[in-house]
């Protein structure tokens, strides 16, 4: 679940479920205005958020902190999520103590933290069939915000957040120009023991290995990448090619975001997580 408070009076979110066996992405979205009043104080509000903790209500969707855990309640059109997330590791501050550069100018930066390796429990329901999450299921939470728009050269980005099977966490990204070339990159690796290495510009490269063309938007997305980082060479592969999201009624963009697996240089499966690619259907405008 993602939210945006940039306008302070508009909240939007999208949620998706990938049916790996059926090779289908199910997607829904919400958008509503918020007066800025505190939670529950304005009956006209269809959305509200706490400014002091994780507590977001967007129509019939919610993401709340209950004790030390996070709870997501997302009833959507063809699916619903009823999940609880328990932190197993401390917050990971991306970039320099939470300030992540996104371009050559110092102002082109975002405040960015992650909580990887979340223990996930609960149920998912798809087309009336409810499934309980398997023991050992994990999730990843990202929170990123900025008052600075993207660099004028940027048309989109490629990003991955991966829970590695040994308990480590890997983040890698690149920003692309209109020629498809990377002009900024970054990310981090935190070992299961807690040692953090923050990648410097030029230490991450993305090389596309296989692409898929969307019949809906005609955009072509690399759905398999070779990603070089200071810690290893990784191959990231989409579990389902068609995980394109049409979020024009909420985020205003068509982009690709979906479940992926990661393999190391020896061909061993080492992690699972999310790959996100923007700016392929049209240049991203922020």
C-alpha positions as CSV (number, residue, x, y, z in Angstrom):
1,X,0.0,0.0,0.0
2,X,1.4,3.3,-1.0
3,X,0.2,6.8,0.0
4,X,1.1,10.3,-1.0
5,X,0.7,13.4,1.1
6,X,2.5,15.8,-1.3
7,X,-0.7,17.9,-1.7
8,X,-1.6,17.3,1.9
9,X,-5.2,17.0,0.9
10,X,-5.0,14.1,-1.5
11,X,-4.2,10.5,-0.6
12,X,-3.9,7.7,-3.1
13,X,-3.0,4.0,-2.9
14,X,-2.8,1.0,-5.0
15,X,-2.7,-2.7,-4.1
16,X,-2.0,-5.7,-6.2
17,X,-2.0,-9.5,-6.0
18,X,0.0,-11.7,-8.4
19,X,-1.4,-15.1,-9.2
20,X,1.9,-16.9,-10.1
21,X,0.3,-20.1,-11.2
22,X,-2.4,-18.3,-13.2
23,X,0.1,-15.8,-14.5
24,X,-2.2,-12.9,-13.8
25,X,-1.9,-9.6,-11.9
26,X,-5.0,-8.4,-10.0
27,X,-4.9,-4.6,-9.2
28,X,-7.1,-2.1,-7.5
29,X,-6.6,1.5,-6.4
30,X,-8.2,4.2,-4.2
31,X,-8.0,8.0,-4.1
32,X,-9.7,10.5,-1.8
33,X,-9.3,14.0,-0.5
34,X,-8.4,14.8,3.1
35,X,-9.2,18.0,5.0
36,X,-6.0,17.7,7.0
37,X,-7.9,17.3,10.2
38,X,-6.9,14.7,12.7
39,X,-8.2,11.1,12.3
40,X,-11.9,10.8,13.0
41,X,-12.5,14.4,13.6
42,X,-14.0,15.4,10.3
43,X,-17.0,13.2,9.1
44,X,-16.6,14.5,5.6
45,X,-13.2,13.0,5.2
46,X,-13.0,9.8,3.2
47,X,-9.3,9.6,3.9
48,X,-7.0,10.6,6.8
49,X,-3.5,10.0,8.1
50,X,-1.7,10.4,11.4
51,X,1.3,12.8,11.3
52,X,2.9,11.0,14.2
53,X,2.7,7.3,13.4
54,X,1.6,4.8,10.8
55,X,-2.1,5.2,10.7
56,X,-3.6,5.7,7.2
57,X,-7.3,5.3,6.3
58,X,-8.3,5.6,2.6
59,X,-12.0,4.9,2.2
60,X,-12.3,1.2,3.1
61,X,-8.5,0.5,3.1
62,X,-6.2,1.0,6.1
63,X,-2.6,0.5,7.2
64,X,-2.2,0.9,11.0
65,X,0.4,0.3,13.7
66,X,-1.1,-2.0,16.4
67,X,1.4,-2.3,19.2
68,X,4.7,-3.0,17.6
69,X,3.1,-4.5,14.4
70,X,1.6,-3.1,11.3
71,X,-1.8,-4.3,10.1
72,X,-3.1,-3.9,6.5
73,X,-6.8,-4.3,5.7
74,X,-7.5,-4.0,2.0
75,X,-10.8,-5.2,0.6
76,X,-10.6,-4.8,-3.2
77,X,-12.7,-5.7,-6.2
78,X,-11.5,-9.3,-6.9
79,X,-9.2,-9.8,-3.9
80,X,-8.7,-8.8,-0.3
81,X,-5.7,-8.6,2.0
82,X,-5.8,-9.1,5.8
83,X,-2.2,-9.0,6.9
84,X,0.0,-8.4,9.9
85,X,3.7,-7.5,9.6
86,X,6.1,-7.9,12.5
87,X,9.6,-6.3,12.3
88,X,12.5,-8.7,12.8
89,X,15.2,-6.2,12.1
90,X,15.8,-2.5,12.8
91,X,14.8,0.2,10.3
92,X,17.3,0.5,7.4
93,X,18.2,4.1,6.6
94,X,18.9,4.4,2.9
95,X,21.5,6.7,1.5
96,X,23.4,8.8,4.1
97,X,21.5,8.3,7.3
98,X,18.2,8.3,5.5
99,X,18.9,11.0,2.9
100,X,19.1,9.3,-0.5
101,X,20.6,11.2,-3.4
102,X,18.6,11.0,-6.7
103,X,20.7,13.2,-8.9
104,X,23.8,15.3,-9.3
105,X,22.4,18.3,-7.4
106,X,22.2,18.1,-3.6
107,X,18.6,19.2,-3.6
108,X,17.7,16.1,-5.7
109,X,17.4,13.8,-2.8
110,X,14.7,12.0,-0.8
111,X,14.2,10.9,2.7
112,X,14.1,7.2,2.5
113,X,13.9,4.3,4.9
114,X,13.1,0.6,4.6
115,X,12.0,-2.2,6.9
116,X,13.1,-5.4,5.2
117,X,12.5,-9.0,6.3
118,X,9.2,-8.3,7.9
119,X,7.4,-11.4,9.2
120,X,4.1,-11.6,7.4
121,X,1.0,-13.4,8.6
122,X,-2.6,-13.4,7.7
123,X,-4.8,-14.2,4.7
124,X,-5.3,-13.3,1.1
125,X,-8.5,-13.8,-0.8
126,X,-8.7,-14.1,-4.5
127,X,-12.0,-14.6,-6.4
128,X,-13.6,-16.0,-3.2
129,X,-10.8,-18.4,-2.3
130,X,-9.0,-17.6,0.9
131,X,-5.4,-18.7,1.6
132,X,-3.4,-18.4,4.7
133,X,0.2,-17.2,4.3
134,X,2.8,-19.9,4.7
135,X,5.0,-19.9,7.8
136,X,8.2,-17.9,7.1
137,X,6.5,-15.5,4.7
138,X,8.3,-12.1,4.5
139,X,7.5,-8.6,3.3
140,X,9.3,-5.3,2.7
141,X,8.2,-1.8,3.7
142,X,9.5,1.3,2.0
143,X,8.7,4.9,2.9
144,X,10.2,7.6,0.7
145,X,9.3,11.3,0.4
146,X,10.7,14.5,-1.1
147,X,9.9,18.1,-1.9
148,X,12.1,18.0,-5.0
149,X,10.9,16.8,-8.4
150,X,13.1,14.5,-10.5
151,X,16.1,15.8,-12.3
152,X,15.1,17.3,-15.7
153,X,16.9,14.5,-17.5
154,X,15.1,11.7,-15.7
155,X,12.2,9.9,-17.5
156,X,11.9,7.0,-15.1
157,X,13.8,4.5,-12.9
158,X,14.4,0.9,-12.3
159,X,14.4,-0.3,-8.6
160,X,14.6,-3.5,-6.7
161,X,14.1,-4.3,-3.0
162,X,15.0,-7.9,-2.2
163,X,14.7,-10.0,1.0
164,X,17.6,-12.4,0.6
165,X,17.1,-15.9,1.9
166,X,20.0,-15.6,4.4
167,X,18.3,-12.7,6.2
168,X,20.2,-9.9,4.3
169,X,18.5,-7.1,2.4
170,X,19.4,-5.7,-1.0
171,X,18.3,-2.4,-2.6
172,X,19.4,-1.2,-6.0
173,X,18.2,1.5,-8.4
174,X,19.0,3.5,-11.4
175,X,17.5,6.7,-13.0
176,X,17.3,6.7,-16.8
177,X,17.4,9.5,-19.3
178,X,15.3,9.6,-22.5
179,X,18.0,7.6,-24.3
180,X,17.6,4.8,-21.8
181,X,21.0,5.4,-20.2
182,X,21.5,5.6,-16.5
183,X,22.7,8.9,-15.1
184,X,22.3,8.1,-11.4
185,X,22.3,4.9,-9.4
186,X,22.5,3.7,-5.8
187,X,21.2,1.3,-3.2
188,X,22.5,-0.6,-0.2
189,X,23.2,-4.0,1.2
190,X,22.7,-5.0,4.8
191,X,23.9,-8.4,6.0
192,X,21.8,-10.5,8.3
193,X,24.2,-9.6,11.1
194,X,23.4,-5.9,10.6
195,X,26.5,-4.6,8.7
196,X,25.4,-1.9,6.2
197,X,27.1,-1.0,3.0
198,X,25.7,2.0,1.1
199,X,26.4,2.0,-2.6
200,X,28.1,5.1,-4.1
201,X,27.2,6.5,-7.6
202,X,28.7,4.3,-10.3
203,X,28.7,1.1,-8.2
204,X,25.4,-0.2,-9.5
205,X,24.6,-1.1,-13.1
206,X,21.5,-2.7,-14.7
207,X,21.9,-4.7,-17.9
208,X,18.6,-5.9,-19.5
209,X,18.6,-9.6,-20.5
210,X,15.0,-10.2,-21.6
211,X,12.0,-8.0,-22.4
212,X,8.3,-8.2,-22.5
213,X,5.9,-6.0,-24.5
214,X,2.6,-5.1,-22.9
215,X,-0.5,-5.6,-25.1
216,X,-2.3,-2.9,-23.1
217,X,0.2,0.0,-23.3
218,X,2.6,-1.3,-26.0
219,X,5.4,-0.4,-23.6
220,X,8.4,-2.8,-23.6
221,X,9.8,-3.7,-20.1
222,X,13.0,-5.6,-19.3
223,X,11.6,-8.4,-17.1
224,X,15.0,-10.0,-16.5
225,X,18.1,-8.0,-15.5
226,X,21.7,-8.6,-14.7
227,X,22.4,-6.2,-11.8
228,X,26.0,-5.5,-10.7
229,X,26.6,-4.3,-7.2
230,X,29.7,-4.2,-4.9
231,X,28.4,-7.3,-3.1
232,X,27.6,-9.6,-6.1
233,X,26.3,-9.9,-9.6
234,X,22.6,-10.7,-9.4
235,X,20.1,-11.9,-12.0
236,X,16.6,-10.7,-11.2
237,X,13.7,-12.4,-13.0
238,X,10.0,-11.5,-13.0
239,X,7.8,-14.4,-11.8
240,X,5.1,-13.2,-14.1
241,X,5.9,-11.1,-17.2
242,X,2.6,-9.2,-17.2
243,X,2.7,-7.2,-13.9
244,X,2.0,-3.8,-15.5
245,X,-0.1,-1.5,-13.4
246,X,-2.5,1.0,-15.0
247,X,-2.7,3.5,-12.1
248,X,-3.6,6.6,-14.1
249,X,-6.7,7.2,-11.9
250,X,-4.5,7.4,-8.8
251,X,-0.7,7.8,-9.3
252,X,-1.3,9.1,-12.9
253,X,1.1,6.7,-14.5
254,X,1.3,3.3,-16.2
255,X,4.3,1.3,-14.8
256,X,5.5,-2.2,-14.0
257,X,5.8,-3.4,-10.5
258,X,5.9,-7.1,-9.4
259,X,7.1,-10.2,-7.7
260,X,10.6,-11.3,-8.8
261,X,13.3,-13.8,-7.8
262,X,17.0,-13.1,-7.5
263,X,19.9,-15.5,-8.4
264,X,23.6,-15.0,-7.6
265,X,26.5,-15.4,-10.0
266,X,26.6,-19.1,-9.5
267,X,22.9,-19.6,-10.5
268,X,21.7,-20.1,-7.0
269,X,18.3,-18.7,-5.9
270,X,19.2,-16.2,-3.1
271,X,16.2,-14.0,-2.7
272,X,12.7,-12.8,-3.5
273,X,11.2,-9.3,-3.6
274,X,9.9,-6.6,-5.9
275,X,11.1,-5.0,-9.1
276,X,9.7,-1.6,-10.1
277,X,10.1,0.0,-13.5
278,X,8.7,3.4,-14.5
279,X,8.9,5.7,-17.5
280,X,8.6,3.0,-20.2
281,X,5.0,3.7,-21.2
282,X,5.6,7.4,-21.1
283,X,8.1,9.7,-19.3
284,X,7.3,10.0,-15.7
285,X,6.1,13.5,-14.6
286,X,6.7,14.4,-11.0
